[in-house]
């Protein structure tokens, strides 16, 4: 069993952030109220090449919190954890505090 996955080309490995289902005071939240499709980047590929063969590095790095599309990505299970593999182009943006 693989312990670490390094994505190929312009792909990133993302662990989705699951929003809390309960507030700190114990109130249960409906599923759709805090539906922000975000995740944390666990691993990034080296990048891709354009038509001329020039190397194009990724603008994302490990540890970034990103906004994900509602659909897409390839679901991967490593050990007990579930991850999603996306192309760099599929990531909608980065989230900052």
Biopython code that builds the backbone (N, CA, C, O; Angstrom):
import numpy as np
from Bio.PDB.StructureBuilder import StructureBuilder

atoms = [
    (1, "UNK", "N", (0.848, -1.191, 0.000)),
    (1, "UNK", "CA", (0.000, 0.000, 0.000)),
    (1, "UNK", "C", (0.886, 1.246, 0.000)),
    (1, "UNK", "O", (1.845, 1.345, 0.766)),
    (2, "UNK", "N", (0.545, 2.186, -0.871)),
    (2, "UNK", "CA", (1.312, 3.434, -0.966)),
    (2, "UNK", "C", (1.078, 4.301, 0.268)),
    (2, "UNK", "O", (-0.036, 4.375, 0.787)),
    (3, "UNK", "N", (2.124, 4.943, 0.720)),
    (3, "UNK", "CA", (2.009, 5.833, 1.877)),
    (3, "UNK", "C", (1.958, 7.293, 1.454)),
    (3, "UNK", "O", (1.450, 8.141, 2.188)),
    (4, "UNK", "N", (2.485, 7.585, 0.274)),
    (4, "UNK", "CA", (2.512, 8.967, -0.215)),
    (4, "UNK", "C", (2.288, 8.945, -1.720)),
    (4, "UNK", "O", (2.846, 8.111, -2.433)),
    (5, "UNK", "N", (1.477, 9.858, -2.183)),
    (5, "UNK", "CA", (1.199, 9.978, -3.610)),
    (5, "UNK", "C", (1.717, 11.315, -4.099)),
    (5, "UNK", "O", (1.368, 12.362, -3.553)),
    (6, "UNK", "N", (2.538, 11.281, -5.110)),
    (6, "UNK", "CA", (3.031, 12.510, -5.730)),
    (6, "UNK", "C", (2.337, 12.624, -7.080)),
    (6, "UNK", "O", (2.559, 11.788, -7.956)),
    (7, "UNK", "N", (1.499, 13.643, -7.265)),
    (7, "UNK", "CA", (0.741, 13.789, -8.511)),
    (7, "UNK", "C", (1.655, 14.013, -9.719)),
    (7, "UNK", "O", (2.765, 14.529, -9.589)),
    (8, "UNK", "N", (1.171, 13.619, -10.880)),
    (8, "UNK", "CA", (1.906, 13.815, -12.132)),
    (8, "UNK", "C", (1.525, 15.152, -12.762)),
    (8, "UNK", "O", (0.423, 15.662, -12.561)),
    (9, "UNK", "N", (2.435, 15.689, -13.505)),
    (9, "UNK", "CA", (2.241, 16.890, -14.316)),
    (9, "UNK", "C", (1.616, 18.047, -13.535)),
    (9, "UNK", "O", (2.177, 18.493, -12.534)),
    (10, "UNK", "N", (0.456, 18.535, -13.990)),
    (10, "UNK", "CA", (-0.146, 19.731, -13.376)),
    (10, "UNK", "C", (-1.306, 19.357, -12.456)),
    (10, "UNK", "O", (-2.306, 20.073, -12.403)),
    (11, "UNK", "N", (-1.186, 18.264, -11.746)),
    (11, "UNK", "CA", (-2.264, 17.824, -10.849)),
    (11, "UNK", "C", (-1.917, 18.121, -9.400)),
    (11, "UNK", "O", (-0.748, 18.192, -9.021)),
    (12, "UNK", "N", (-2.971, 18.294, -8.593)),
    (12, "UNK", "CA", (-2.794, 18.527, -7.158)),
    (12, "UNK", "C", (-3.662, 17.534, -6.389)),
    (12, "UNK", "O", (-4.763, 17.190, -6.819)),
    (13, "UNK", "N", (-3.152, 17.084, -5.250)),
    (13, "UNK", "CA", (-3.877, 16.176, -4.370)),
    (13, "UNK", "C", (-4.468, 16.997, -3.235)),
    (13, "UNK", "O", (-3.746, 17.703, -2.531)),
    (14, "UNK", "N", (-5.791, 16.905, -3.056)),
    (14, "UNK", "CA", (-6.511, 17.762, -2.116)),
    (14, "UNK", "C", (-7.266, 16.912, -1.104)),
    (14, "UNK", "O", (-7.908, 15.922, -1.456)),
    (15, "UNK", "N", (-7.177, 17.316, 0.163)),
    (15, "UNK", "CA", (-8.004, 16.716, 1.208)),
    (15, "UNK", "C", (-9.137, 17.694, 1.486)),
    (15, "UNK", "O", (-8.902, 18.825, 1.910)),
    (16, "UNK", "N", (-10.367, 17.250, 1.245)),
    (16, "UNK", "CA", (-11.512, 18.152, 1.421)),
    (16, "UNK", "C", (-11.706, 18.505, 2.892)),
    (16, "UNK", "O", (-11.501, 17.672, 3.776)),
    (17, "UNK", "N", (-12.103, 19.747, 3.139)),
    (17, "UNK", "CA", (-12.402, 20.215, 4.492)),
    (17, "UNK", "C", (-13.885, 19.982, 4.731)),
    (17, "UNK", "O", (-14.734, 20.509, 4.011)),
    (18, "UNK", "N", (-14.183, 19.191, 5.742)),
    (18, "UNK", "CA", (-15.571, 18.887, 6.068)),
    (18, "UNK", "C", (-16.055, 19.911, 7.086)),
    (18, "UNK", "O", (-15.489, 20.012, 8.175)),
    (19, "UNK", "N", (-17.108, 20.683, 6.742)),
    (19, "UNK", "CA", (-17.596, 21.707, 7.666)),
    (19, "UNK", "C", (-18.229, 21.061, 8.900)),
    (19, "UNK", "O", (-18.752, 19.949, 8.821)),
    (20, "UNK", "N", (-18.182, 21.752, 10.030)),
    (20, "UNK", "CA", (-18.785, 21.196, 11.247)),
    (20, "UNK", "C", (-20.296, 21.046, 11.095)),
    (20, "UNK", "O", (-20.942, 21.864, 10.440)),
    (21, "UNK", "N", (-20.852, 20.008, 11.695)),
    (21, "UNK", "CA", (-22.293, 19.790, 11.623)),
    (21, "UNK", "C", (-23.002, 20.328, 12.861)),
    (21, "UNK", "O", (-24.228, 20.279, 12.960)),
    (22, "UNK", "N", (-22.210, 20.844, 13.805)),
    (22, "UNK", "CA", (-22.763, 21.338, 15.062)),
    (22, "UNK", "C", (-22.006, 22.585, 15.487)),
    (22, "UNK", "O", (-20.793, 22.670, 15.293)),
    (23, "UNK", "N", (-22.705, 23.552, 16.064)),
    (23, "UNK", "CA", (-22.042, 24.751, 16.576)),
    (23, "UNK", "C", (-21.412, 24.435, 17.926)),
    (23, "UNK", "O", (-21.634, 23.360, 18.483)),
    (24, "UNK", "N", (-20.629, 25.369, 18.449)),
    (24, "UNK", "CA", (-19.988, 25.148, 19.745)),
    (24, "UNK", "C", (-21.007, 25.049, 20.877)),
    (24, "UNK", "O", (-20.737, 24.427, 21.905)),
    (25, "UNK", "N", (-22.177, 25.661, 20.691)),
    (25, "UNK", "CA", (-23.210, 25.585, 21.732)),
    (25, "UNK", "C", (-24.093, 24.347, 21.585)),
    (25, "UNK", "O", (-24.980, 24.118, 22.407)),
    (26, "UNK", "N", (-23.852, 23.530, 20.517)),
    (26, "UNK", "CA", (-24.573, 22.278, 20.368)),
    (26, "UNK", "C", (-25.734, 22.301, 19.402)),
    (26, "UNK", "O", (-26.463, 21.314, 19.304)),
    (27, "UNK", "N", (-25.933, 23.393, 18.686)),
    (27, "UNK", "CA", (-27.029, 23.482, 17.726)),
    (27, "UNK", "C", (-26.629, 22.740, 16.455)),
    (27, "UNK", "O", (-25.557, 22.986, 15.902)),
    (28, "UNK", "N", (-27.484, 21.837, 15.993)),
    (28, "UNK", "CA", (-27.213, 21.092, 14.768)),
    (28, "UNK", "C", (-27.465, 21.973, 13.556)),
    (28, "UNK", "O", (-28.486, 22.654, 13.476)),
    (29, "UNK", "N", (-26.536, 21.957, 12.618)),
    (29, "UNK", "CA", (-26.652, 22.768, 11.412)),
    (29, "UNK", "C", (-27.149, 21.907, 10.255)),
    (29, "UNK", "O", (-26.733, 20.757, 10.114)),
    (30, "UNK", "N", (-28.042, 22.458, 9.421)),
    (30, "UNK", "CA", (-28.438, 21.714, 8.223)),
    (30, "UNK", "C", (-27.236, 21.554, 7.288)),
    (30, "UNK", "O", (-26.300, 22.352, 7.342)),
    (31, "UNK", "N", (-27.256, 20.544, 6.446)),
    (31, "UNK", "CA", (-26.114, 20.262, 5.572)),
    (31, "UNK", "C", (-25.792, 21.394, 4.616)),
    (31, "UNK", "O", (-24.617, 21.639, 4.343)),
    (32, "UNK", "N", (-26.777, 22.084, 4.104)),
    (32, "UNK", "CA", (-26.545, 23.068, 3.053)),
    (32, "UNK", "C", (-26.165, 24.449, 3.563)),
    (32, "UNK", "O", (-25.787, 25.294, 2.751)),
    (33, "UNK", "N", (-26.242, 24.728, 4.858)),
    (33, "UNK", "CA", (-25.941, 26.078, 5.331)),
    (33, "UNK", "C", (-24.466, 26.409, 5.230)),
    (33, "UNK", "O", (-24.118, 27.533, 4.870)),
    (34, "UNK", "N", (-23.598, 25.479, 5.533)),
    (34, "UNK", "CA", (-22.163, 25.772, 5.517)),
    (34, "UNK", "C", (-21.471, 25.028, 4.389)),
    (34, "UNK", "O", (-20.364, 24.519, 4.567)),
    (35, "UNK", "N", (-22.108, 24.962, 3.238)),
    (35, "UNK", "CA", (-21.574, 24.215, 2.097)),
    (35, "UNK", "C", (-20.602, 25.092, 1.316)),
    (35, "UNK", "O", (-20.979, 25.714, 0.323)),
    (36, "UNK", "N", (-19.374, 25.139, 1.757)),
    (36, "UNK", "CA", (-18.305, 25.800, 1.014)),
    (36, "UNK", "C", (-17.357, 24.694, 0.589)),
    (36, "UNK", "O", (-16.726, 24.052, 1.428)),
    (37, "UNK", "N", (-17.258, 24.477, -0.683)),
    (37, "UNK", "CA", (-16.463, 23.377, -1.210)),
    (37, "UNK", "C", (-14.990, 23.773, -1.182)),
    (37, "UNK", "O", (-14.481, 24.347, -2.145)),
    (38, "UNK", "N", (-14.319, 23.475, -0.101)),
    (38, "UNK", "CA", (-12.917, 23.851, 0.026)),
    (38, "UNK", "C", (-12.097, 22.649, 0.452)),
    (38, "UNK", "O", (-12.629, 21.631, 0.896)),
    (39, "UNK", "N", (-10.796, 22.790, 0.306)),
    (39, "UNK", "CA", (-9.900, 21.715, 0.680)),
    (39, "UNK", "C", (-8.496, 22.236, 0.888)),
    (39, "UNK", "O", (-8.173, 23.377, 0.559)),
    (40, "UNK", "N", (-7.666, 21.360, 1.448)),
    (40, "UNK", "CA", (-6.274, 21.713, 1.714)),
    (40, "UNK", "C", (-5.390, 20.873, 0.804)),
    (40, "UNK", "O", (-5.560, 19.657, 0.708)),
    (41, "UNK", "N", (-4.446, 21.527, 0.139)),
    (41, "UNK", "CA", (-3.556, 20.823, -0.780)),
    (41, "UNK", "C", (-2.534, 20.026, 0.018)),
    (41, "UNK", "O", (-1.847, 20.554, 0.892)),
    (42, "UNK", "N", (-2.453, 18.740, -0.308)),
    (42, "UNK", "CA", (-1.555, 17.826, 0.387)),
    (42, "UNK", "C", (-0.274, 17.619, -0.426)),
    (42, "UNK", "O", (0.815, 17.526, 0.141)),
    (43, "UNK", "N", (-0.405, 17.547, -1.760)),
    (43, "UNK", "CA", (0.758, 17.347, -2.626)),
    (43, "UNK", "C", (0.495, 17.992, -3.980)),
    (43, "UNK", "O", (-0.650, 18.080, -4.423)),
    (44, "UNK", "N", (1.561, 18.441, -4.633)),
    (44, "UNK", "CA", (1.449, 19.042, -5.959)),
    (44, "UNK", "C", (2.406, 18.357, -6.921)),
    (44, "UNK", "O", (3.468, 17.877, -6.527)),
    (45, "UNK", "N", (2.014, 18.320, -8.182)),
    (45, "UNK", "CA", (2.883, 17.765, -9.216)),
    (45, "UNK", "C", (3.929, 18.785, -9.634)),
    (45, "UNK", "O", (3.869, 19.940, -9.212)),
    (46, "UNK", "N", (4.882, 18.376, -10.454)),
    (46, "UNK", "CA", (5.965, 19.286, -10.844)),
    (46, "UNK", "C", (5.528, 20.388, -11.794)),
    (46, "UNK", "O", (6.146, 21.453, -11.817)),
    (47, "UNK", "N", (4.480, 20.163, -12.581)),
    (47, "UNK", "CA", (4.036, 21.145, -13.560)),
    (47, "UNK", "C", (3.857, 20.484, -14.911)),
    (47, "UNK", "O", (3.994, 19.267, -15.036)),
    (48, "UNK", "N", (3.556, 21.270, -15.908)),
    (48, "UNK", "CA", (3.304, 20.736, -17.251)),
    (48, "UNK", "C", (4.179, 21.466, -18.263)),
    (48, "UNK", "O", (4.897, 22.407, -17.924)),
    (49, "UNK", "N", (4.103, 21.019, -19.492)),
    (49, "UNK", "CA", (4.832, 21.667, -20.580)),
    (49, "UNK", "C", (3.831, 22.202, -21.610)),
    (49, "UNK", "O", (2.795, 21.585, -21.858)),
    (50, "UNK", "N", (4.153, 23.357, -22.206)),
    (50, "UNK", "CA", (3.271, 23.917, -23.224)),
    (50, "UNK", "C", (3.598, 23.317, -24.597)),
    (50, "UNK", "O", (4.392, 22.382, -24.695)),
    (51, "UNK", "N", (2.987, 23.853, -25.646)),
    (51, "UNK", "CA", (3.174, 23.310, -26.999)),
    (51, "UNK", "C", (4.622, 23.390, -27.476)),
    (51, "UNK", "O", (5.077, 22.553, -28.255)),
    (52, "UNK", "N", (5.340, 24.411, -26.997)),
    (52, "UNK", "CA", (6.735, 24.587, -27.402)),
    (52, "UNK", "C", (7.704, 23.789, -26.538)),
    (52, "UNK", "O", (8.909, 23.796, -26.791)),
    (53, "UNK", "N", (7.192, 23.107, -25.530)),
    (53, "UNK", "CA", (8.047, 22.310, -24.653)),
    (53, "UNK", "C", (8.580, 23.071, -23.458)),
    (53, "UNK", "O", (9.398, 22.546, -22.703)),
    (54, "UNK", "N", (8.125, 24.311, -23.274)),
    (54, "UNK", "CA", (8.573, 25.103, -22.116)),
    (54, "UNK", "C", (7.843, 24.632, -20.866)),
    (54, "UNK", "O", (6.649, 24.332, -20.898)),
    (55, "UNK", "N", (8.577, 24.576, -19.776)),
    (55, "UNK", "CA", (8.033, 24.111, -18.499)),
    (55, "UNK", "C", (7.162, 25.194, -17.862)),
    (55, "UNK", "O", (7.570, 26.352, -17.770)),
    (56, "UNK", "N", (5.953, 24.807, -17.420)),
    (56, "UNK", "CA", (5.034, 25.732, -16.748)),
    (56, "UNK", "C", (4.844, 25.229, -15.314)),
    (56, "UNK", "O", (4.157, 24.229, -15.108)),
    (57, "UNK", "N", (5.434, 25.897, -14.321)),
    (57, "UNK", "CA", (5.276, 25.447, -12.930)),
    (57, "UNK", "C", (3.871, 25.761, -12.407)),
    (57, "UNK", "O", (3.166, 26.608, -12.956)),
    (58, "UNK", "N", (3.482, 25.070, -11.344)),
    (58, "UNK", "CA", (2.181, 25.317, -10.723)),
    (58, "UNK", "C", (2.255, 26.551, -9.837)),
    (58, "UNK", "O", (3.301, 26.856, -9.264)),
    (59, "UNK", "N", (1.137, 27.257, -9.731)),
    (59, "UNK", "CA", (1.091, 28.434, -8.868)),
    (59, "UNK", "C", (0.520, 28.089, -7.500)),
    (59, "UNK", "O", (0.283, 28.986, -6.691)),
    (60, "UNK", "N", (0.295, 26.808, -7.225)),
    (60, "UNK", "CA", (-0.206, 26.355, -5.926)),
    (60, "UNK", "C", (0.909, 25.610, -5.195)),
    (60, "UNK", "O", (1.837, 25.091, -5.816)),
    (61, "UNK", "N", (0.802, 25.568, -3.868)),
    (61, "UNK", "CA", (1.812, 24.842, -3.095)),
    (61, "UNK", "C", (1.142, 24.055, -1.977)),
    (61, "UNK", "O", (-0.020, 24.294, -1.648)),
    (62, "UNK", "N", (1.869, 23.131, -1.405)),
    (62, "UNK", "CA", (1.338, 22.315, -0.317)),
    (62, "UNK", "C", (0.937, 23.213, 0.848)),
    (62, "UNK", "O", (1.648, 24.155, 1.195)),
    (63, "UNK", "N", (-0.222, 22.904, 1.449)),
    (63, "UNK", "CA", (-0.708, 23.674, 2.581)),
    (63, "UNK", "C", (-1.698, 24.761, 2.214)),
    (63, "UNK", "O", (-2.366, 25.299, 3.096)),
    (64, "UNK", "N", (-1.814, 25.105, 0.927)),
    (64, "UNK", "CA", (-2.784, 26.118, 0.497)),
    (64, "UNK", "C", (-4.210, 25.608, 0.713)),
    (64, "UNK", "O", (-4.491, 24.424, 0.526)),
    (65, "UNK", "N", (-5.097, 26.507, 1.105)),
    (65, "UNK", "CA", (-6.525, 26.198, 1.188)),
    (65, "UNK", "C", (-7.161, 26.728, -0.088)),
    (65, "UNK", "O", (-7.025, 27.904, -0.424)),
    (66, "UNK", "N", (-7.857, 25.842, -0.794)),
    (66, "UNK", "CA", (-8.364, 26.192, -2.117)),
    (66, "UNK", "C", (-9.872, 26.000, -2.205)),
    (66, "UNK", "O", (-10.466, 25.232, -1.448)),
    (67, "UNK", "N", (-10.473, 26.713, -3.143)),
    (67, "UNK", "CA", (-11.893, 26.582, -3.452)),
    (67, "UNK", "C", (-12.021, 25.597, -4.602)),
    (67, "UNK", "O", (-11.382, 25.754, -5.643)),
    (68, "UNK", "N", (-12.858, 24.575, -4.405)),
    (68, "UNK", "CA", (-12.969, 23.485, -5.367)),
    (68, "UNK", "C", (-14.271, 23.569, -6.149)),
    (68, "UNK", "O", (-15.251, 24.131, -5.659)),
    (69, "UNK", "N", (-14.294, 23.018, -7.362)),
    (69, "UNK", "CA", (-15.549, 22.963, -8.103)),
    (69, "UNK", "C", (-16.505, 21.976, -7.440)),
    (69, "UNK", "O", (-16.080, 21.071, -6.722)),
    (70, "UNK", "N", (-17.794, 22.159, -7.689)),
    (70, "UNK", "CA", (-18.788, 21.289, -7.064)),
    (70, "UNK", "C", (-18.645, 19.850, -7.536)),
    (70, "UNK", "O", (-18.811, 18.913, -6.755)),
    (71, "UNK", "N", (-18.338, 19.678, -8.805)),
    (71, "UNK", "CA", (-18.166, 18.341, -9.368)),
    (71, "UNK", "C", (-16.790, 18.233, -9.991)),
    (71, "UNK", "O", (-16.184, 19.242, -10.354)),
    (72, "UNK", "N", (-16.300, 17.022, -10.114)),
    (72, "UNK", "CA", (-15.020, 16.807, -10.776)),
    (72, "UNK", "C", (-13.989, 16.248, -9.829)),
    (72, "UNK", "O", (-14.263, 16.026, -8.650)),
    (73, "UNK", "N", (-12.829, 16.028, -10.340)),
    (73, "UNK", "CA", (-11.759, 15.447, -9.559)),
    (73, "UNK", "C", (-11.888, 13.929, -9.501)),
    (73, "UNK", "O", (-12.962, 13.375, -9.737)),
    (74, "UNK", "N", (-10.805, 13.281, -9.191)),
    (74, "UNK", "CA", (-10.778, 11.828, -9.069)),
    (74, "UNK", "C", (-10.615, 11.481, -7.598)),
    (74, "UNK", "O", (-9.670, 11.929, -6.948)),
    (75, "UNK", "N", (-11.534, 10.683, -7.077)),
    (75, "UNK", "CA", (-11.486, 10.305, -5.662)),
    (75, "UNK", "C", (-10.447, 9.199, -5.476)),
    (75, "UNK", "O", (-10.431, 8.210, -6.210)),
    (76, "UNK", "N", (-9.581, 9.388, -4.477)),
    (76, "UNK", "CA", (-8.519, 8.439, -4.175)),
    (76, "UNK", "C", (-8.539, 8.147, -2.686)),
    (76, "UNK", "O", (-8.701, 9.058, -1.874)),
    (77, "UNK", "N", (-8.377, 6.886, -2.322)),
    (77, "UNK", "CA", (-8.332, 6.507, -0.911)),
    (77, "UNK", "C", (-6.952, 5.955, -0.604)),
    (77, "UNK", "O", (-6.531, 4.951, -1.179)),
    (78, "UNK", "N", (-6.249, 6.622, 0.312)),
    (78, "UNK", "CA", (-4.937, 6.176, 0.770)),
    (78, "UNK", "C", (-5.054, 5.850, 2.253)),
    (78, "UNK", "O", (-5.229, 6.745, 3.080)),
    (79, "UNK", "N", (-4.958, 4.594, 2.581)),
    (79, "UNK", "CA", (-5.138, 4.195, 3.969)),
    (79, "UNK", "C", (-6.579, 4.429, 4.372)),
    (79, "UNK", "O", (-7.499, 3.933, 3.720)),
    (80, "UNK", "N", (-6.780, 5.178, 5.436)),
    (80, "UNK", "CA", (-8.125, 5.477, 5.932)),
    (80, "UNK", "C", (-8.658, 6.811, 5.417)),
    (80, "UNK", "O", (-9.841, 7.108, 5.586)),
    (81, "UNK", "N", (-7.801, 7.618, 4.791)),
    (81, "UNK", "CA", (-8.207, 8.959, 4.369)),
    (81, "UNK", "C", (-8.625, 8.986, 2.908)),
    (81, "UNK", "O", (-8.126, 8.220, 2.084)),
    (82, "UNK", "N", (-9.561, 9.894, 2.603)),
    (82, "UNK", "CA", (-10.001, 10.095, 1.226)),
    (82, "UNK", "C", (-9.454, 11.420, 0.703)),
    (82, "UNK", "O", (-9.500, 12.441, 1.390)),
    (83, "UNK", "N", (-8.943, 11.386, -0.509)),
    (83, "UNK", "CA", (-8.389, 12.561, -1.162)),
    (83, "UNK", "C", (-9.040, 12.702, -2.527)),
    (83, "UNK", "O", (-9.713, 11.791, -3.008)),
    (84, "UNK", "N", (-8.829, 13.857, -3.142)),
    (84, "UNK", "CA", (-9.306, 14.103, -4.497)),
    (84, "UNK", "C", (-8.147, 14.652, -5.312)),
    (84, "UNK", "O", (-7.363, 15.469, -4.829)),
    (85, "UNK", "N", (-8.050, 14.196, -6.550)),
    (85, "UNK", "CA", (-6.995, 14.627, -7.453)),
    (85, "UNK", "C", (-7.611, 15.542, -8.511)),
    (85, "UNK", "O", (-8.523, 15.140, -9.234)),
    (86, "UNK", "N", (-7.108, 16.775, -8.597)),
    (86, "UNK", "CA", (-7.613, 17.773, -9.537)),
    (86, "UNK", "C", (-6.474, 18.266, -10.419)),
    (86, "UNK", "O", (-5.306, 18.218, -10.033)),
    (87, "UNK", "N", (-6.832, 18.738, -11.603)),
    (87, "UNK", "CA", (-5.869, 19.457, -12.431)),
    (87, "UNK", "C", (-5.743, 20.873, -11.871)),
    (87, "UNK", "O", (-6.663, 21.386, -11.234)),
    (88, "UNK", "N", (-4.605, 21.488, -12.114)),
    (88, "UNK", "CA", (-4.365, 22.856, -11.660)),
    (88, "UNK", "C", (-5.436, 23.806, -12.206)),
    (88, "UNK", "O", (-5.854, 24.731, -11.510)),
    (89, "UNK", "N", (-5.874, 23.582, -13.435)),
    (89, "UNK", "CA", (-6.874, 24.447, -14.069)),
    (89, "UNK", "C", (-8.247, 24.331, -13.412)),
    (89, "UNK", "O", (-9.047, 25.263, -13.497)),
    (90, "UNK", "N", (-8.534, 23.204, -12.758)),
    (90, "UNK", "CA", (-9.852, 22.980, -12.157)),
    (90, "UNK", "C", (-10.031, 23.717, -10.833)),
    (90, "UNK", "O", (-11.164, 23.954, -10.413)),
    (91, "UNK", "N", (-8.945, 24.080, -10.174)),
    (91, "UNK", "CA", (-9.023, 24.787, -8.894)),
    (91, "UNK", "C", (-9.550, 26.198, -9.149)),
    (91, "UNK", "O", (-9.017, 26.921, -9.991)),
    (92, "UNK", "N", (-10.596, 26.587, -8.420)),
    (92, "UNK", "CA", (-11.245, 27.884, -8.664)),
    (92, "UNK", "C", (-10.495, 29.052, -8.060)),
    (92, "UNK", "O", (-10.571, 30.161, -8.589)),
    (93, "UNK", "N", (-9.770, 28.841, -6.965)),
    (93, "UNK", "CA", (-9.022, 29.923, -6.336)),
    (93, "UNK", "C", (-8.478, 29.477, -4.995)),
    (93, "UNK", "O", (-8.765, 28.373, -4.533)),
    (94, "UNK", "N", (-7.684, 30.349, -4.366)),
    (94, "UNK", "CA", (-7.149, 30.072, -3.036)),
    (94, "UNK", "C", (-7.885, 30.914, -2.012)),
    (94, "UNK", "O", (-8.302, 32.036, -2.301)),
    (95, "UNK", "N", (-8.044, 30.371, -0.815)),
    (95, "UNK", "CA", (-8.728, 31.061, 0.265)),
    (95, "UNK", "C", (-7.689, 31.557, 1.286)),
    (95, "UNK", "O", (-6.797, 30.811, 1.689)),
    (96, "UNK", "N", (-7.819, 32.819, 1.693)),
    (96, "UNK", "CA", (-6.917, 33.410, 2.674)),
    (96, "UNK", "C", (-7.731, 34.013, 3.808)),
    (96, "UNK", "O", (-8.863, 34.451, 3.601)),
    (97, "UNK", "N", (-7.165, 34.036, 4.991)),
    (97, "UNK", "CA", (-7.852, 34.623, 6.149)),
    (97, "UNK", "C", (-7.505, 36.082, 6.279)),
    (97, "UNK", "O", (-7.986, 36.752, 7.193)),
]
sb = StructureBuilder()
sb.init_structure("model")
sb.init_model(0)
sb.init_chain("A")
sb.init_seg("    ")
for serial, (resi, resn, name, xyz) in enumerate(atoms, 1):
    if name == "N":
        sb.init_residue(resn, " ", resi, " ")
    sb.init_atom(name, np.array(xyz, "f"), 0.0, 1.0, " ", f" {name:<3s}", serial, name[0])
structure = sb.get_structure()
